[in-house]
Amino acid sequence: MGDVTILLVEDESIESIDIKRTLESFGYQVPYVASNGQEAIDKAFELKPDLILIDINLKGENDGIETISKIKKLNIPFIYLTAHSEDSTIERAKLTEPAGYIIKPYTPTELKYAIDLAVNKNRIEKELKVSENKYGNFFNHMNGGMAVYEAVDNGEDFIFKDFKRAGENLEHVKKEDVFIGKRLTETFPGVKDFGVFDAFKRVWETGKPEYFPEKMYKDGKDPGSWSEIWTYKLATGEIIAVFNDVTECKKAEKELKTLNKALKKRDEEFRYFIESAPVAIAMFDTRMRYIAASSRWIEDYNIQGIKIHGASHYDIFPEITDELKEVHQRALAGSIISAADDEFIRADGSIQYVRWEVHPWYLSSGDTGGIVIFSEDVSERVKAVKELQDNEEKYRTLFESNPDYTILIGLDGVILDVNSSAANFTNLSKEELIGKTYAELGLFPKKDLHLLMESFANVLKGEIIGPFQNRLLSKEANISWVETQLVPIMKEGNVYSIMVIAEDITHRKTATDQLIKSVNEKDVLLKEIHHRVKNNIQIISSLLNLQKQHVDSDEFVNILSESQNRIKSMAMIHEKLYHSGDLTRINFAEYIETLVSDLYSSYTTSTRQVTPFINVENVRFNIETAVPCGLIINELISNSLKHAFPKGKTGTLSVSLKTSDEWNELVISDDGVGFPEEFDIQNSKTLGLQLVNILVKQLDGKITLNRIHGTRFKIIFKELNYKKRI
């Protein structure tokens, strides 16, 4: 990992030293440690690291999330390192799309795993993007036919649902001849002999796509052509066939065996390809003179009978604007440019709507040879959309009957229409309101005007804004709260007017605000305390980690590691308690599973060597019981993982917890080497087992040891009474 550089952003100095040393011990490069948001932004642009590891709760003007938002355009993966685990913080952090999110306290193994995952994911995404760019342009410009079918007679025949225009020349039929509902066997009588009909049936029955290889098809309508077909089944049960006419390819294969492969022949064949293409394509040289044009191009632009080969595009179409000429020059310089539903005013005053793309083409030397223009006449579709948008009559009843205040406003702020609810609120008639500007009504307090101006500015871009809350002033100067939504009304691709819909939420807002205020005051205090406790626990863990780096004795290192495990077992109690719906009790089953997993990771013990079995009833303990019980489990499992399976010996480790109204039974056992006969648990000299005895007494419990098959500790205890703090 020596080639991976990481920018570390952490304002706790002790913790930052620990993290930097840990990262470097894994082989990562940490060229800089930033202590605040602005410093992190400057260094990110300067260093361009492979990864950013950043704490959310930074001191200063920018916290971690705001800092990442300002450098996100660098496309550098980043991982949040934080004590925050509440849902609101996580949801806010998710909006920045982090590569990872590590909750303090954490282990070095957790940190390394998250970093490796983020770096590898970023590398794979970059490789995928290169691959998509490589093949995307080819796929987007495939010229093929497409038909949609629906099975009838239990798959014995198929009827047409739709037929792509590009398929007309391929299948030698007109779309007008292929009506929706017409049978495939009726349109193409020879289709069963061709073989593809059986493929359709198999795809319909199995749902598996099939490729029908190139084959010559011939019937009464088709003089004989080669086709290859891809067939798919949609979730709706419909069959889609994508087919290519490879007749010319077949002819070319035959001719290429005898024809000269000279460069001049290549130009003639390419021109033929353009001219016979089933879509509107034209090819030009660098002076915008026609080299070739497809029949669809000639048909769409109504230039039949005009000799265009060698003629200037601008002579054929003198109405071409300077803006389009500029597009052609940019394409000749290497750009690929496109537009949808572009208005083209012909010399005779008629209007065409065109979707087009302009691509440069290149000579074998690498120089630009000219441009190719792909276009499609979409006038009929645009006109249909326009007619649909202009038809408002069927929505009038809904507009009038809406109980919310509904107002239609023009782009100049003038009211175009209002419903009865809005008119009643203002105490004005519709006739008095229509024609006034929104500002003239004086409906908004001055403090709300800034929010409304921003919202109106955004809706003019075509965005639906809201719902958001704001205040309204009635004619009697009474304040009402409303939930407002701004909806752009589009016409010909542009915002034509704005629909304002406001629901009166005054009573609901008053009650909700009072409740939220009370809850937020307690929630903010609790979250701050929780954040500080976890940060302090992490600092203690980091201090122990730094201390381990300054001792030479393995024994001292193990002692410090065991202390870290004890600290983390208590930290997990605090974490589970915070996320519990009842702040006085935790789900102890979830806690034990997490604790066992962390201890396996801490002692680098594989579950294949020592198989864990956890059988814990659904029990919830208060913090007085959970802390000593958690420490007991930590000590006994640590003891098994360290001593019960020496030299790679395999076995099992079991944890069970049963509970009743009167008592709780905790059993921790393993089938390892066991304790010697003379061992007395009540007089153990090891700190861990001494702690176990102390904690059992704290729980008013009793501990017994069974050595028959390895080691089996059984602890009977009662839950301690919770002592209220407030």
C-alpha positions in Angstrom: 0.0 0.0 0.0 3.1 2.3 -0.2 1.7 4.0 -3.3 -1.6 5.0 -1.5 -1.5 8.5 0.0 -4.0 9.6 2.7 -4.8 13.1 3.9 -5.7 12.9 7.6 -8.1 15.5 9.0 -8.3 15.3 12.9 -8.3 18.2 15.4 -7.5 15.9 18.5 -3.7 16.0 18.6 -3.2 12.7 20.5 -5.7 10.9 18.4 -4.2 12.2 15.1 -0.7 11.0 16.2 -2.1 7.6 16.9 -4.0 7.3 13.6 -1.0 8.6 11.5 1.3 6.0 13.1 -1.2 3.2 12.6 -1.7 4.1 8.9 2.0 4.2 8.3 2.4 0.8 10.0 0.0 -0.6 7.4 2.2 0.8 4.6 0.1 3.9 3.7 1.7 7.3 3.1 0.4 10.2 5.3 2.1 13.3 3.9 0.0 15.8 6.0 -2.3 16.0 9.0 -4.9 18.9 8.8 -6.5 20.1 12.0 -9.3 22.2 10.6 -11.6 22.4 7.6 -9.9 25.2 5.6 -6.5 23.6 6.0 -7.9 20.3 4.7 -9.5 22.1 1.7 -6.1 23.7 0.8 -4.1 20.5 1.2 -6.6 18.4 -0.7 -6.3 20.7 -3.8 -2.5 20.8 -3.4 -1.7 17.1 -2.7 -4.6 15.3 -4.6 -4.4 12.3 -2.2 -5.8 8.9 -3.0 -8.1 9.0 0.1 -9.2 11.5 2.8 -9.8 10.3 6.4 -11.8 13.0 8.1 -13.5 13.6 11.5 -17.0 15.1 11.2 -16.8 17.2 14.4 -14.0 19.6 13.4 -13.4 22.8 15.2 -13.7 26.1 13.3 -15.9 27.4 10.6 -16.3 24.2 8.6 -17.2 20.8 10.1 -16.2 17.6 8.3 -19.3 17.4 6.2 -19.1 21.0 5.0 -15.3 20.6 4.3 -16.0 17.5 2.1 -18.8 19.4 0.2 -16.2 22.0 -0.8 -13.7 19.5 -2.2 -16.0 16.9 -3.5 -15.4 18.0 -7.1 -11.9 16.5 -6.9 -13.6 13.0 -6.9 -11.3 11.8 -4.1 -12.9 9.0 -2.0 -13.3 9.9 1.7 -14.1 8.1 5.0 -15.8 9.8 8.0 -14.1 9.0 11.4 -16.4 10.2 14.1 -18.0 9.7 17.5 -21.4 10.7 16.0 -23.7 7.7 15.3 -27.1 9.3 15.6 -29.4 9.0 12.6 -29.5 12.7 11.8 -25.8 13.0 11.5 -25.5 9.8 9.4 -28.3 10.9 7.1 -26.6 14.3 6.6 -23.3 12.6 5.9 -24.9 10.2 3.4 -25.7 13.2 1.2 -22.0 13.6 0.5 -21.7 9.9 -0.6 -18.8 8.8 1.6 -16.8 5.7 0.9 -17.0 4.7 4.6 -18.2 5.7 8.0 -16.3 4.5 11.1 -17.8 5.0 14.6 -15.4 5.7 17.5 -14.0 3.8 19.4 -12.6 1.5 16.6 -9.8 -1.0 16.1 -6.9 -0.7 13.7 -8.3 -3.7 11.8 -11.6 -1.9 11.2 -9.7 1.2 10.0 -7.6 -0.8 7.6 -10.5 -2.8 6.2 -12.5 0.4 5.5 -9.5 2.1 3.8 -8.7 -0.9 1.6 -12.4 -1.2 0.6 -12.6 2.5 -0.4 -9.4 2.5 -2.4 -10.2 -0.7 -4.3 -13.8 0.5 -5.0 -12.5 3.8 -6.4 -10.0 2.0 -8.6 -12.7 -0.3 -10.0 -15.1 2.6 -10.6 -12.4 4.4 -12.6 -11.7 1.3 -14.7 -15.4 0.9 -15.3 -15.8 4.5 -16.4 -13.0 4.0 -19.0 -14.7 0.9 -20.3 -18.1 2.7 -20.5 -16.6 5.6 -22.4 -14.9 3.2 -24.8 -18.1 1.3 -25.8 -20.8 3.9 -25.1 -20.4 5.9 -28.3 -20.6 2.8 -30.5 -23.8 1.5 -28.8 -25.6 4.9 -28.9 -25.2 5.1 -32.7 -26.2 1.6 -33.7 -28.6 1.6 -36.7 -31.0 -1.3 -36.2 -34.6 -2.2 -36.3 -36.8 -3.0 -33.3 -40.2 -4.5 -32.9 -42.3 -5.2 -29.8 -44.7 -8.3 -29.8 -47.3 -9.7 -27.5 -47.9 -13.5 -27.4 -51.3 -14.8 -28.4 -52.8 -18.3 -28.5 -50.5 -19.4 -25.6 -47.4 -18.5 -27.6 -48.5 -20.0 -30.9 -48.4 -16.6 -32.6 -47.4 -13.0 -31.8 -49.0 -9.6 -32.5 -47.2 -6.4 -33.2 -47.3 -3.8 -30.3 -44.8 -1.3 -31.9 -42.4 -1.1 -34.8 -39.3 1.2 -35.0 -39.1 3.4 -38.1 -35.5 2.3 -38.7 -36.8 -1.2 -39.3 -38.9 -0.3 -42.4 -35.9 -0.5 -44.8 -34.5 -3.5 -43.0 -37.8 -5.6 -43.3 -39.0 -4.0 -46.6 -42.3 -3.0 -45.0 -44.0 0.3 -44.0 -44.9 1.0 -40.5 -48.4 1.8 -41.7 -48.7 -1.9 -42.8 -47.7 -3.2 -39.4 -50.8 -2.2 -37.3 -50.9 -2.8 -33.5 -52.7 -6.1 -33.1 -51.7 -7.6 -36.5 -50.2 -11.1 -36.3 -46.6 -11.8 -37.1 -47.5 -14.7 -39.4 -49.9 -12.5 -41.3 -47.3 -9.8 -41.9 -44.5 -12.1 -42.7 -45.9 -15.4 -44.1 -42.5 -17.1 -44.3 -41.4 -16.3 -40.8 -41.9 -19.9 -39.5 -39.7 -21.3 -42.3 -37.1 -18.7 -41.5 -36.6 -20.2 -38.0 -36.8 -17.1 -35.8 -40.5 -17.8 -34.9 -39.3 -20.9 -32.9 -36.8 -18.6 -31.1 -39.6 -16.2 -30.2 -41.5 -19.1 -28.7 -38.5 -20.3 -26.6 -37.8 -16.8 -25.3 -41.5 -16.3 -24.4 -41.6 -19.7 -22.6 -38.2 -19.5 -20.8 -37.6 -15.8 -20.4 -33.9 -16.3 -21.6 -32.6 -14.0 -24.3 -31.5 -15.5 -27.6 -29.4 -14.5 -30.5 -30.6 -15.7 -33.9 -27.5 -15.7 -36.2 -27.4 -14.1 -39.6 -29.6 -15.9 -42.1 -31.3 -15.0 -45.4 -35.0 -14.3 -45.2 -37.3 -14.3 -48.3 -41.0 -14.1 -48.8 -43.5 -12.3 -51.1 -42.6 -8.9 -49.8 -38.8 -9.3 -49.3 -36.7 -10.1 -52.4 -34.2 -11.7 -50.1 -32.1 -10.2 -47.3 -29.7 -11.4 -44.5 -30.7 -10.5 -41.0 -29.4 -11.2 -37.4 -31.8 -10.9 -34.5 -31.5 -10.5 -30.7 -34.7 -11.5 -28.8 -35.6 -10.5 -25.2 -38.6 -10.9 -22.9 -39.7 -8.0 -20.7 -41.1 -8.4 -17.2 -44.5 -7.5 -18.7 -44.4 -10.6 -20.9 -43.8 -8.7 -24.1 -41.1 -9.8 -26.6 -38.6 -7.3 -28.0 -36.7 -8.2 -31.2 -33.7 -6.1 -32.2 -32.6 -6.9 -35.8 -29.9 -5.8 -38.1 -29.9 -6.1 -41.9 -26.5 -7.7 -42.6 -27.3 -8.2 -46.3 -24.9 -5.6 -47.4 -22.3 -7.1 -45.1 -22.8 -10.5 -46.7 -22.5 -8.9 -50.1 -19.4 -7.1 -49.0 -17.9 -10.3 -47.6 -18.4 -12.0 -51.0 -17.1 -9.0 -53.0 -14.0 -8.5 -50.7 -12.7 -11.9 -51.8 -12.2 -10.5 -55.3 -12.1 -6.7 -55.0 -9.0 -4.6 -54.5 -8.7 -3.2 -50.9 -7.4 0.1 -52.2 -8.1 3.3 -50.1 -10.2 4.9 -52.8 -12.5 1.9 -52.7 -13.0 2.4 -48.9 -14.2 5.9 -49.6 -16.8 4.7 -52.1 -18.1 2.0 -49.8 -18.3 4.5 -46.9 -20.3 6.9 -49.0 -22.6 4.1 -50.0 -23.1 3.2 -46.3 -24.1 6.8 -45.6 -26.5 7.0 -48.6 -28.3 3.8 -47.7 -28.5 4.4 -44.0 -32.1 4.1 -42.6 -31.7 7.3 -40.6 -31.0 10.9 -41.6 -27.2 11.2 -41.9 -25.0 13.5 -44.0 -21.2 13.6 -44.3 -19.3 16.8 -45.1 -15.7 17.8 -45.7 -13.9 20.6 -43.9 -15.5 23.2 -46.1 -19.0 21.9 -45.4 -19.4 20.4 -48.8 -21.5 17.3 -49.2 -19.7 14.0 -49.5 -22.8 11.8 -49.0 -26.3 11.9 -47.5 -28.8 9.2 -46.7 -32.2 9.0 -48.4 -33.8 9.8 -45.1 -31.9 13.0 -44.9 -33.1 14.0 -48.4 -36.6 13.1 -47.5 -36.7 14.8 -44.1 -35.4 18.1 -45.5 -37.4 17.9 -48.8 -34.4 18.3 -51.1 -35.4 15.6 -53.6 -34.1 16.3 -57.1 -31.3 18.6 -56.0 -27.7 17.6 -56.8 -26.0 17.9 -53.4 -22.7 15.9 -53.9 -19.9 18.6 -53.8 -22.4 21.4 -53.0 -22.1 23.6 -50.0 -24.4 22.9 -47.1 -25.0 26.6 -46.7 -26.0 27.0 -50.4 -28.5 24.2 -50.0 -29.9 25.7 -46.8 -29.3 29.5 -46.9 -31.5 29.8 -43.8 -28.9 28.1 -41.5 -28.2 30.5 -38.7 -24.8 31.8 -37.4 -25.3 29.8 -34.3 -25.5 26.5 -36.2 -22.5 27.5 -38.3 -20.6 28.0 -35.0 -21.6 24.5 -34.0 -20.2 23.1 -37.2 -16.9 24.9 -36.6 -16.7 23.6 -33.1 -17.2 20.0 -34.4 -14.5 20.5 -37.0 -12.3 21.4 -34.1 -13.0 18.1 -32.4 -16.1 18.6 -30.3 -19.2 16.3 -30.3 -22.4 18.5 -30.0 -26.0 17.6 -29.7 -29.4 19.1 -29.2 -33.0 17.9 -28.6 -36.2 19.5 -30.0 -34.2 22.3 -31.7 -36.3 24.7 -33.7 -35.3 25.0 -37.4 -37.0 27.7 -39.4 -37.0 26.9 -43.1 -36.6 29.4 -45.9 -40.3 29.1 -46.7 -41.3 30.1 -43.1 -42.2 26.6 -42.0 -40.9 25.3 -38.7 -39.2 21.9 -38.1 -38.2 20.6 -34.7 -35.0 18.5 -35.0 -33.0 16.3 -32.7 -29.4 16.3 -33.9 -25.8 15.3 -33.2 -22.6 16.5 -34.9 -19.5 14.4 -34.8 -16.1 15.0 -36.4 -14.6 12.3 -38.7 -10.9 11.7 -39.1 -8.5 10.9 -41.9 -6.0 8.0 -41.5 -3.4 10.7 -40.7 -5.4 11.7 -37.6 -6.4 15.0 -39.0 -10.1 16.1 -39.1 -11.6 15.2 -42.5 -14.9 16.9 -41.9 -18.1 16.3 -39.9 -21.0 13.8 -39.8 -24.5 15.1 -38.8 -27.1 12.7 -37.4 -30.6 14.2 -37.3 -34.3 13.2 -36.7 -37.4 15.2 -37.5 -39.4 15.3 -34.3 -41.9 17.9 -35.4 -45.0 15.6 -34.9 -44.0 14.7 -31.4 -43.3 18.3 -30.3 -46.6 19.4 -31.7 -48.4 16.6 -29.9 -46.7 17.6 -26.6 -47.6 21.3 -27.2 -51.3 20.4 -27.8 -51.3 18.3 -24.6 -49.8 21.1 -22.5 -52.3 23.6 -23.9 -55.3 21.4 -23.0 -56.1 22.6 -19.4 -59.9 22.2 -19.5 -60.0 18.8 -17.8 -58.0 20.0 -14.9 -60.3 23.0 -14.1 -62.5 21.0 -11.7 -59.5 19.7 -9.7 -58.1 23.2 -9.5 -61.3 24.7 -8.2 -62.1 22.0 -5.7 -58.7 21.9 -4.1 -59.1 22.9 -0.4 -55.5 24.3 -0.4 -54.7 27.8 -1.5 -53.8 27.5 -5.2 -52.6 30.4 -7.3 -51.2 30.4 -10.9 -48.6 33.2 -11.5 -46.9 34.3 -14.7 -43.2 34.8 -15.0 -43.6 38.6 -14.5 -45.3 37.9 -11.1 -48.8 38.7 -12.3 -51.6 36.5 -11.0 -53.2 34.5 -13.8 -55.7 32.5 -11.9 -56.7 31.6 -8.3 -59.0 29.0 -6.8 -61.9 29.7 -4.3 -59.8 28.8 -1.2 -57.1 31.4 -2.0 -59.7 34.1 -2.8 -61.5 33.5 0.5 -58.3 33.8 2.5 -57.5 37.2 0.9 -61.2 38.4 1.2 -61.0 39.5 -2.4 -62.9 38.2 -5.4 -61.1 36.3 -8.3 -61.7 39.3 -10.5 -60.0 41.6 -8.0 -57.0 39.2 -7.7 -56.4 38.3 -11.3 -54.0 40.9 -12.9 -52.4 42.0 -9.6 -48.8 41.1 -8.9 -48.1 38.7 -6.1 -46.1 41.4 -4.2 -49.1 43.8 -4.3 -51.2 41.6 -2.0 -48.9 42.0 1.0 -49.3 38.4 2.0 -45.8 37.8 3.3 -44.0 39.1 6.4 -40.7 40.9 5.5 -38.6 38.2 7.1 -40.0 35.6 4.8 -39.4 37.5 1.5 -35.8 36.3 1.2 -36.8 32.6 1.3 -39.6 33.1 -1.2 -37.4 35.0 -3.6 -34.8 32.2 -3.6 -37.6 29.6 -4.1 -39.1 31.5 -7.0 -35.6 31.9 -8.6 -35.1 28.1 -8.4 -38.5 27.2 -9.8 -37.8 29.4 -12.9 -35.0 26.8 -13.7 -37.7 24.1 -14.0 -37.3 22.7 -10.5 -40.3 21.6 -8.3 -39.7 23.5 -5.0 -41.0 22.3 -1.6 -42.9 21.6 0.3 -41.5 24.3 2.6 -43.2 26.2 5.5 -43.7 30.0 5.5 -46.1 32.5 7.0 -49.0 34.4 5.4 -50.7 37.6 6.5 -54.5 37.8 6.2 -56.2 41.1 5.5 -56.7 41.5 9.3 -52.9 41.1 9.8 -53.4 37.7 11.4 -50.5 35.3 10.8 -51.2 31.8 9.4 -48.6 29.1 8.8 -48.8 27.3 5.4 -46.9 24.5 3.8 -46.1 25.7 0.3 -45.1 23.9 -3.0 -44.0 25.7 -6.2 -44.6 23.7 -9.4 -43.3 25.0 -12.8 -45.8 24.8 -15.6 -43.8 23.9 -18.8 -44.5 24.9 -22.3 -42.3 24.1 -25.3 -39.5 23.1 -23.0 -39.5 26.3 -21.0 -41.2 27.5 -17.8 -44.4 29.2 -18.8 -46.0 29.9 -15.4 -45.7 28.9 -11.7 -48.4 27.0 -9.7 -48.3 28.0 -6.0 -50.1 25.4 -3.7 -50.3 26.2 0.0 -51.9 24.1 2.8 -52.9 25.9 6.0 -51.0 24.1 8.9 -51.3 26.7 11.6 -52.9 24.5 14.3 -50.6 21.6 13.4 -47.5 23.8 13.3 -48.2 25.3 16.8 -48.6 21.9 18.4 -45.7 20.4 16.6 -43.3 23.3 17.3 -44.0 23.0 21.1 -43.4 19.3 21.1 -40.2 19.6 18.9 -38.8 22.3 21.1 -39.2 20.2 24.2 -37.7 17.1 22.6 -34.9 18.9 20.9 -33.7 20.6 24.1 -33.3 17.2 25.7 -32.0 15.5 22.6 -29.3 18.1 22.0 -28.0 17.8 25.6 -28.0 14.0 25.4 -26.2 13.9 22.1 -23.5 16.3 23.3 -22.9 14.3 26.4 -22.8 11.1 24.4 -20.4 12.6 21.9 -18.0 13.9 24.6 -18.0 10.5 26.4 -17.2 8.5 23.3 -14.5 11.0 22.3 -12.9 10.8 25.8 -13.1 6.9 25.6 -11.4 7.1 22.2 -8.6 9.4 23.6 -8.0 6.9 26.5 -7.8 4.1 23.9 -5.4 6.1 21.8 -3.2 6.9 24.8 -2.9 3.2 25.5 -2.2 2.5 21.8 0.6 5.1 21.9 2.0 3.6 25.1 2.2 0.2 23.4 4.5 1.7 20.8 7.0 2.7 23.6 7.3 -0.6 25.5 9.5 -3.5 24.4 7.9 -6.3 26.5 5.2 -8.4 24.9 3.8 -8.9 28.4 3.2 -5.1 28.8 1.8 -4.9 25.2 -0.7 -7.6 26.1 -1.6 -5.9 29.3 -2.3 -2.6 27.5 -4.3 -4.5 24.8 -6.5 -6.1 27.5 -7.1 -2.7 29.0 -8.2 -1.4 25.6 -10.7 -4.4 25.3 -12.1 -3.6 28.8 -12.5 0.0 27.8 -14.2 -0.9 24.6 -16.6 -3.4 26.4 -17.8 -0.5 28.6 -17.9 1.9 25.5 -20.2 -0.6 23.7 -22.6 -0.6 26.7 -22.8 3.2 26.4 -23.3 3.0 22.6 -26.1 0.3 22.9 -27.8 2.3 25.7 -27.8 5.5 23.6 -29.5 3.7 20.6 -32.0 1.9 22.8 -35.6 3.2 22.8 -35.5 2.9 26.6 -32.5 4.9 27.8 -32.3 2.9 31.0 -31.9 -0.6 29.4 -30.0 -2.2 26.5 -30.5 -5.3 24.3 -27.9 -7.5 25.9 -28.1 -10.2 23.2 -27.0 -7.7 20.5 -24.2 -6.5 22.9 -22.8 -10.0 23.4 -22.7 -10.8 19.6 -20.8 -7.5 19.0 -18.4 -8.1 21.9 -17.5 -11.6 20.8 -16.9 -10.5 17.3 -14.6 -7.6 18.5 -12.6 -10.0 20.8 -12.0 -12.5 17.9 -10.7 -9.6 15.8 -8.6 -8.2 18.7 -6.9 -11.6 19.3 -6.8 -12.4 15.5 -8.6 -15.6 16.1 -10.3 -17.3 13.1 -13.8 -18.6 13.6 -12.6 -21.6 11.6 -10.0 -22.4 14.3 -12.3 -21.6 17.3 -16.0 -21.9 16.3 -18.2 -19.6 18.4 -21.7 -20.6 19.5 -23.9 -17.9 21.0 -27.3 -18.8 22.6 -28.6 -15.7 24.3 -32.2 -15.1 25.2 -33.8 -11.7 24.3 -33.0 -10.0 27.6 -32.6 -6.3 28.4 -30.4 -5.2 31.3 -30.1 -1.8 33.0 -26.7 -0.2 33.1 -25.9 -1.3 36.7 -26.1 -4.9 35.6 -24.9 -4.5 32.0 -21.4 -3.0 32.8 -20.2 -5.7 35.3 -21.8 -8.5 33.3 -20.1 -7.2 30.1 -16.7 -7.0 31.8 -17.1 -10.6 33.1 -17.8 -11.9 29.5 -14.9 -9.9 28.2 -12.5 -11.4 30.7 -13.7 -15.1 30.4 -13.7 -15.0 26.5 -10.3 -13.3 26.4 -9.0 -16.0 28.7 -10.3 -18.8 26.4 -8.9 -17.1 23.2 -5.5 -16.6 24.8 -4.9 -19.9 26.6 -7.5 -22.6 25.7 -6.3 -23.3 22.1 -2.4 -23.2 22.0 -0.4 -23.9 18.8 -3.4 -23.6 16.4 -5.5 -26.2 18.3 -9.1 -26.1 17.0 -12.3 -26.2 19.1 -15.4 -24.4 20.1 -16.4 -21.6 22.4 -19.9 -21.2 23.7 -21.8 -18.3 25.4 -25.3 -18.8 26.7 -27.5 -16.5 28.8 -30.9 -17.7 30.2 -33.2 -15.5 32.3 -36.2 -15.7 34.4 -38.1 -13.4 36.9 -35.9 -14.6 39.8 -32.4 -15.1 38.3 -30.1 -15.1 35.3 -27.7 -17.8 34.3 -24.6 -17.0 32.3 -22.5 -19.9 31.0 -19.2 -19.5 29.1 -17.4 -22.7 28.1 -14.8 -24.1 25.7 -13.4 -27.5 24.9 -9.8 -26.4 25.0 -6.9 -27.6 27.2 -8.6 -26.5 30.5 -7.2 -25.4 33.9 -4.9 -27.6 36.0 -6.4 -29.7 38.8 -4.9 -27.5 41.6 -6.4 -24.3 40.2 -8.8 -22.5 42.6 -10.9 -19.8 41.0 -11.6 -18.1 44.3 -7.9 -17.5 44.9 -6.6 -16.8 41.4 -3.5 -14.7 41.1 -4.4 -13.3 37.6 -5.9 -9.9 37.4 -8.6 -11.0 34.9 -10.0 -13.7 37.1 -9.7 -11.5 40.2 -11.8 -9.0 38.3 -14.3 -11.7 37.5 -14.7 -12.6 41.2 -15.1 -9.0 42.2 -17.7 -8.3 39.5 -19.7 -11.5 40.4 -19.9 -10.3 44.0 -21.0 -6.9 42.7 -23.8 -8.7 41.0 -24.7 -10.6 44.2 -24.0 -13.7 42.2 -22.3 -17.1 42.4 -19.6 -18.5 40.1 -18.7 -22.2 39.6 -16.1 -23.9 37.4 -16.5 -27.3 35.7 -13.3 -29.0 34.2 -14.8 -32.2 32.8 -14.7 -31.3 29.1 -12.4 -28.3 28.9 -13.6 -25.3 30.9 -17.1 -24.3 31.9 -17.9 -21.2 34.0 -21.5 -20.8 35.2 -22.6 -17.6 36.9 -26.0 -17.2 38.6 -26.9 -13.6 39.4 -29.9 -11.3 39.8 -30.4 -8.0 38.0 -29.3 -5.0 40.2 -31.9 -2.3 40.9 -31.5 0.7 38.7 -30.6 3.9 40.5 -32.3 6.9 39.1 -30.0 9.9 38.4 -32.8 12.5 38.0 
